[in-house]
C-alpha cells in the first residue's frame, strides 16, 4: 500500500533530548551528564507507570516530577530559578542537524508529529524550532490520556490525518516506540543512531561505563518484543531515499 503520511516522534527523534546537558551542566558543574541521563530514564518510566496505573498526568507534570526525582536522588540542592531554567530547555531543545531539511524534502507527504508531550509543550517546542512551517499537524496524546506505546495513542494519527495505519510511515529513534507503531499496523522506521558495534567499542574503553553509554545501552538498542521495524536507518536524511524506493507519493495541499 502507498505511504501517504510520515509521522515522527518528537523527543529523541526530531529533537535532541541530550541537548539539555548544556543547561544541567551549567547549573550543576560536573553533574550535567548524569542529571540528563537519569532525568530522561525516569521521564520515560513515569509515562509507562502512569499509563499502567491509569493515573494520567500530562507530560509537563511528568517532566517536572522526574527532574525533582533526579536532583533529590543526586543530593543536589536547587532553587526555583535554577529549576525553571532547566525546565525551560525542554521548550527549546536542539533539532537534529538533518531534521529541517528532511521534512522539507518530504513535503509531498502529509507530515506530523505524534508525541507523548503535552499540547502546550509540543506547540511551544515546534514553534520555537520553526517546524510549525513544515508540519501538517502536531498531535499530543493528551486527548487519549494514555501514553505511547498504547494502541489508543497511535489511533490519533488516523483521526487527525485521515489516513489508514498501513498508509503511514512512523519514524522514531526510540525502539519501544517504533515497535509500538508497528504493532498497530503502521510501517515503522527506526532511527538507529547507536549501532551495537559502537556500543561494544564504548564498553571496551574502560572499566567504568559513563552515564551516556549506559543510557545508550538501556534506551537506544532494539528491544526484544517479538517485532522488528520495517526500516533501520542511521539518520533522518536517509528516510528520503527509503521512501523514494517504496513509492511515489501523491501531492497534497499543505495546511
N, C-alpha and C positions, 0 to 999 in steps of 0.2 A: 504494500500500500504506500502511496506517495506521502512523504513528510510535508505537512503544511505549516507546522509551528515548531519553533525551537524555544524551549523553556529552560531557564537557568536557575539553579540555586544561587543565592546571593553570597552568604558568608563562607569564605574559603574557596569560592569558585570564581565569581567576578571580583569580589573584594577580598583583599589580603588581611585576614584577622590577625596575622602576626605583626602587622604594622602598628598595633597598639604598643609594641615593645618600646618604641621611641618615647612614648609618654610615660609608661610604667618605669622605665629605667631612669628617666629624668626625675620622677617623683621619689623613687627609691633606688639610688645608685647601687649597682651590683646585684639587685634582685629583679630587674626588669624581665629577664627571660623566664625565670621561674614563675613570677606572677602571671605572665602571659599564658604559659602552658597550663598551669593549674586552673586559671580562670576559664579558659576555653573548655577544658575537660569537664569541669563542674557545670558549666553552662549547658553543654550537651546532655549530661546526665540528668540535670534537673528537668529538661524538656521531656525526657522519657519517663522519669519518675512521676511527674505531674500528670502525664497522659495516662499512665497505668493506674494511678490513684484517683483519676477523674477529679483532680483538684487544680483546674486550669488557672494559671496566671499568665498574662501576656509576656512576651519576650523581654520587654524593658524591665519588668519586675525580676524575671529570672536572671537577667544580666547583672542587675544590681545585687541580687542575693548571692550569686556565685562570686562576685568581686568581694563582697563582705566576707564570705567564707574564706576566700583566698588570703586576704590580708590578715584575718584573725588567725588562720592556721599558721601563717608565717611569722606571727607575732609582730606585725608592722603597724605602729600607731599612725593615725592619719586624721586630718580634719576634713570638714565638709568641702572646703575649697579644693583640696587635693583630690578627694573622691570624685567630685563633679568634673574636674579637669580630665581625669582618666575616663570617666563615663562618656564625656563629650566626644572622645576619639571614635567611639562607635558610630557617630553620625558623620564622621569624616574619614572613614577607612580609606586606605590607598587602593586604587584599582590595580589589578594585574596589568602589566605593560601591554598585553595584546588584547585587552578586553574591548576597548572602544572600536578599534579597527575591525575586530572580528564581528561585532554587532553591525557595523556599517556594511561589511561585506555580505552579511546575511539579510539585508534589508528586504529581499523579496519574500521572506518568510514572515509569518506572524512571530513576533518576539516578545517574550515576557519573562518576568521573574516570578517564581513561586518559592516563598521563603517562610521559615518559622518566625522571622522578625515581625514585630508588631507593626500595625499600619503606619503609625506616626514615625517610628524608627526608620522603616523602609523608605517612606516618602521623602524624609529628610536626607537620607543617605543617597538615594537615587538623584534627587535634585542637586545636592552638593557636588556630586561627581559628574553631572551633566548627562547621565544616562537617560534621563527623562525624555530627551530629544530623540532617542533611538529605540525606545521600547513602546510596544502597544499596550502593555498592562504591567502593573506591579501588584502582585497578588500576595496578600498575607493570609495565613491560616486562621487568623483571628475569628472569622465568622463561624468556623467549624469547632473552635475551642479544643482542638487536639493537634498535636504536633506531628510533623513527618517523623517516621515513615508510616504513619497511619494511612490506610487507603482513603479515608474520608478527606484527608488533607489534599491528596493528589486529585481528587474528584473536582476540585475548584478550577482546574485548568479547563476542562470541558465546559463548565458553567460560564467562565469568563471569556473564553476564546471561541467556543462553538466548534471545537474540533474533537474528533474521537481519539481515544488513547492511542490507537495504532497509527494515527497521523501526527503524533508528537514525538520529537526527539528531546528527551530530558537530559540535561547536562549538569553534572555535579562532580566536584573533586572529593566529596565525602562518600566513601564506599557504601555505607549503610543507606545513603540517600539514593544513589544510583540503583542499588538493588531494590529499594522500596518502590521506586518508579517502575522498574522492570516488572515487579510483582503484580502491578495493576494494569499491565498491558502496554505501557509506553516503550518505545525504543530508548535505550539508555546509553549514554556516552559517559565514560568515567575519565576525568582528567587525572591521569596518573603522574603526579608531579614528583613523586619519590619512588624510584624503582627498587625492587628487592635487592638488586646488586649494590645500589647506593647505600641501602641500609646496612648490608653486610660490611661494606667498607667503613662506614661510620662507626660501627660497633667494634671493629678491629683496631681502631686508633688508640685505645687505652682502656684501662680497667674501669674508669669512671665514665659512665654514659651521660652526656649533657642533657638537660631537660628537653631541648628541642628535638634531640634524637629519640628520646623516649616517647615524646608526643607523636613523632612520625611513625614509630613502630605501633603505637596503640590506635591511631586515628587516620593514618594515611596509607595503610596497606589494605588490600582487598579482603573483605570478611568472608568467612566460611558459612554461608547462609543458604547454600543449595542453588544459587542462581549466579549468573555471570552477566556483566554488561555486554551490550551488542558491539560496542566500540571502546577501545582503550587508546587514548591519545595523550600526548605529553604536554599539551598546551591548548589554549582556546583557539589559536590560529589554525590548528590542524582540523578543526571542525568544518572549515570551508571546503577543503578537499574531500573530507569524509562524506559530506552531503552532496557534493557535485558528482561523486561516483555513484551515489544512491539514486538520485532522481533530479529532475529539473523542476523547480517549484513554479507555481503559478503566481504571478504578481498580484498583490493586494494593495488596497489603499491604506496607507498608514493613518492611524487615528491620532 
